[in-house]
Amino acid sequence: MARANGSAADRPVVTFEQVDIVFGEHPKSALPLIDAGKTRSEILEATGNVLGVAGASLAIRKGEICVLMGLSGSGKSTLLRAVNGLNPVTRGRVLVEHDGRQVDVASCDAQTLRALRTARIAMVFQQFALLPWRTVTENVGFGLELRGLGKAERDRIVADKLKLVGLGEWGGKYAHELSGGMQQRVGLARAFATDADILLMDEPFSALDPLIRDKLQDELLELQRALNKTILFVSHDLDEAMKLGNRIAIMEGGRIVQVGTPEEIVLDPANDYVAEFVAHMNPLRVLRGGSLMTPLAELRKDGSALLLDREGRLRLELDAEGRPSRVTGDGAAGRLVALGEDFERADLPEGAFVVAPLDLSMRAAIELRQATGHPVILTEGGRAVGVCGDEEIYRGILRQSAHEPAAHEPAAHEPAA
């Protein structure tokens, strides 16, 4: 999805180009077998080498959270650790944007790699990796100390980052005095303290109990809204991936088998392996108005009015620019109310017709439909693009395409045959 040309926000910050990673005495002997599409077990039997990653290509743009996910041994952590050179690349390139140029981590010199590790890339580990003989403050400031920053400047930065993660009063404590969730916050603060633009997060919340994990996921999303880092996040948990990821790269046997938004992966799994992952996914967490709606072009019309229900009781009219301008219910003028994703039911007048953005979540669409009794009118850039009512929601729950009517009856807004 990232483009080579365009604005800074669109440019890839990390790019994997046909990356192969093989572990063993003669890793390059496995390359012809990789090219032939051989499996990990076949490569091991033929060469004695272990295939970590094969032919991985992926571009991650600035400010994106990209989740690498798959079963244990799928290669996700192996690929992640190639970004900071912890895992050597057998073939291919791992490009990191640094000082206005693309640096290939797989072939750069030691001085450049050191600069990337100390200033450009930070890592958050699964098991916290805190030094037990150091206080929280000393742990968070460790990277700054290695960089040669003076104590006063270190203390200022550390205090700011501890406050950011809600541990402002805990700087003098040691790791054993903190809960697991608090220790992971220390790990986050340590990564943020380096001011690195790229964060590598290797299953950072998997060792925590579900309630703490969910809370830290929420906090990471809040921090990301404020800091706009580029995050490569490894997870084996689909719910976590769907919640955090702008895009998800699913790996199997060392290969990336599908890359897409959470919606794209749920609605159109690339193969049976991916389909198994999403089989029990709750669509309320993932689906958005754009994949649920019936487009305006498919609505029946009566003159200039678009019919929002089967009986033609609810009618919508648009202005010359395609914006909702007037709505009626049973001939009586209705009230159009424009809302964002963070609506409050108390803000809705009785019987309102809600105009909401195209990326409205399925959960919000259900709540709005229940609160008003009317379909939700979806817009993009102010222009009406579709409608989301009961039938659209039912299709979403059944994981059908928003444009594919149920087999037993026509879609709610489809003209009768």
MOGI-V304314 format. One record per backbone hydrogen bond with DSSP energy under -0.5 kcal/mol. NH is the residue of the N-H (numbers start at 1). CO is the residue of the C=O. E is the energy in kcal/mol with one decimal. If there is no record, write none. Layout:
# MOGI-V304314
NH	CO	E
NH	CO	E
This chain:
# MOGI-V304314
3	10	-1.0
10	7	-1.1
11	7	-1.1
13	60	-3.4
14	60	-1.7
15	95	-2.6
16	58	-3.4
17	15	-0.6
17	93	-2.9
18	16	-0.6
19	56	-2.6
20	91	-2.9
21	53	-2.6
23	50	-3.0
27	24	-0.6
29	26	-1.7
30	27	-1.7
31	28	-1.1
34	30	-2.1
35	31	-2.5
36	32	-1.2
37	34	-1.8
38	33	-2.5
43	39	-2.3
44	40	-2.4
45	41	-2.3
46	42	-2.0
47	43	-2.5
48	43	-0.6
48	44	-2.0
49	43	-0.6
50	23	-3.2
51	49	-0.6
52	21	-2.8
52	50	-0.6
53	21	-1.8
54	254	-2.8
56	19	-2.3
58	16	-1.7
60	14	-3.2
61	59	-0.5
62	11	-1.2
64	61	-1.7
66	64	-0.7
66	231	-2.9
67	65	-0.5
67	247	-2.3
68	66	-0.5
68	233	-2.8
69	67	-0.6
69	249	-2.4
70	235	-0.8
74	71	-1.9
79	75	-2.3
80	76	-2.2
81	77	-2.3
82	79	-1.3
83	80	-1.7
85	82	-0.8
86	81	-1.6
87	81	-1.8
88	86	-0.5
90	20	-2.0
91	20	-1.7
93	17	-1.8
95	15	-2.9
95	93	-0.5
96	103	-2.6
97	13	-2.6
98	101	-3.3
101	98	-1.4
103	96	-2.8
103	101	-0.7
105	94	-3.0
105	103	-0.9
107	104	-1.5
108	104	-1.6
113	109	-2.3
114	110	-2.3
115	111	-1.9
116	112	-2.3
117	113	-2.3
118	114	-1.9
119	115	-2.0
120	115	-0.8
120	116	-1.1
121	116	-2.9
122	198	-2.6
124	200	-3.1
128	125	-0.9
129	127	-2.7
132	130	-0.7
134	131	-1.8
136	173	-2.5
137	171	-2.6
139	135	-2.5
140	136	-2.6
141	137	-1.9
142	139	-1.1
145	141	-2.3
146	142	-2.3
147	143	-1.3
148	145	-1.3
149	144	-2.3
154	150	-2.6
155	151	-3.1
156	152	-1.8
157	153	-2.2
158	154	-3.0
159	155	-2.3
160	156	-1.7
161	157	-2.3
162	158	-2.7
163	159	-1.9
164	160	-1.8
165	161	-1.6
166	163	-1.3
167	162	-3.5
170	167	-2.0
173	170	-1.7
175	134	-0.6
177	174	-1.9
178	175	-2.0
183	179	-2.5
184	180	-2.1
185	181	-1.6
186	182	-1.9
187	183	-1.8
188	184	-2.0
189	185	-2.8
190	186	-2.5
191	187	-1.8
192	188	-2.8
193	189	-2.3
194	190	-0.8
194	191	-0.6
195	192	-1.8
196	191	-0.8
198	120	-1.9
199	197	-0.5
199	230	-2.7
200	122	-3.0
201	199	-0.6
201	232	-2.8
202	124	-2.3
202	200	-0.6
203	201	-1.0
203	234	-1.3
206	203	-1.0
208	205	-1.6
213	209	-2.8
214	210	-2.5
215	211	-1.9
216	212	-2.6
217	213	-2.1
218	214	-2.0
219	215	-2.3
220	216	-2.5
221	217	-2.1
222	218	-2.1
223	219	-2.7
224	220	-2.6
225	221	-1.9
226	222	-1.3
227	223	-2.8
228	224	-2.6
230	197	-2.9
231	64	-2.8
231	229	-0.6
232	199	-2.6
233	66	-2.7
233	231	-0.6
234	201	-3.3
235	68	-2.5
238	236	-0.6
241	237	-2.4
242	238	-3.0
243	239	-1.9
244	240	-2.4
245	241	-2.6
246	65	-2.8
247	65	-1.4
248	260	-3.1
249	67	-3.1
250	248	-0.6
250	258	-2.9
251	69	-3.0
252	255	-2.8
254	74	-2.0
255	252	-2.0
257	250	-2.9
257	255	-0.6
258	250	-1.2
260	248	-2.0
265	261	-2.2
266	262	-2.2
267	263	-2.9
268	264	-2.0
275	271	-2.5
276	272	-2.2
277	273	-1.3
278	274	-1.9
279	275	-0.8
281	278	-1.7
283	281	-0.7
285	282	-1.7
286	283	-1.1
287	283	-2.2
289	360	-2.2
290	358	-1.2
291	288	-1.4
292	288	-1.0
292	289	-0.6
293	289	-2.7
294	387	-2.4
295	293	-0.6
296	385	-1.7
298	295	-1.8
299	296	-1.9
300	413	-0.5
302	305	-2.6
305	302	-1.8
306	316	-3.2
307	300	-2.7
308	306	-0.6
308	314	-3.1
309	314	-0.6
312	309	-0.7
315	313	-0.6
315	328	-2.4
316	306	-2.6
317	326	-3.1
319	323	-2.6
322	319	-2.0
325	317	-2.8
326	317	-1.7
328	315	-2.3
329	332	-2.7
330	313	-2.1
331	313	-0.6
332	329	-1.8
334	327	-3.4
336	334	-0.5
337	353	-2.5
339	337	-0.5
339	355	-2.8
343	341	-1.4
347	344	-1.9
348	345	-1.8
349	347	-0.6
352	349	-1.8
353	335	-3.1
354	352	-0.6
355	337	-2.9
356	354	-0.5
356	377	-2.8
357	339	-0.6
358	379	-1.8
360	357	-1.8
362	287	-2.0
363	284	-0.8
365	361	-2.3
366	362	-2.3
367	363	-2.1
368	364	-2.7
369	365	-2.5
370	366	-2.4
371	367	-2.4
372	368	-2.2
373	369	-2.1
376	388	-2.9
377	354	-2.8
378	376	-0.6
378	386	-2.6
379	356	-2.3
380	383	-2.5
383	380	-1.5
384	322	-2.8
385	378	-2.9
386	378	-1.4
387	294	-1.9
388	376	-2.7
393	389	-2.1
394	390	-2.8
395	391	-2.5
396	392	-1.9
397	393	-2.4
398	394	-2.2
399	396	-1.2
400	395	-3.1
402	291	-0.7
404	401	-1.8
405	403	-0.6
409	406	-0.8
414	411	-1.5
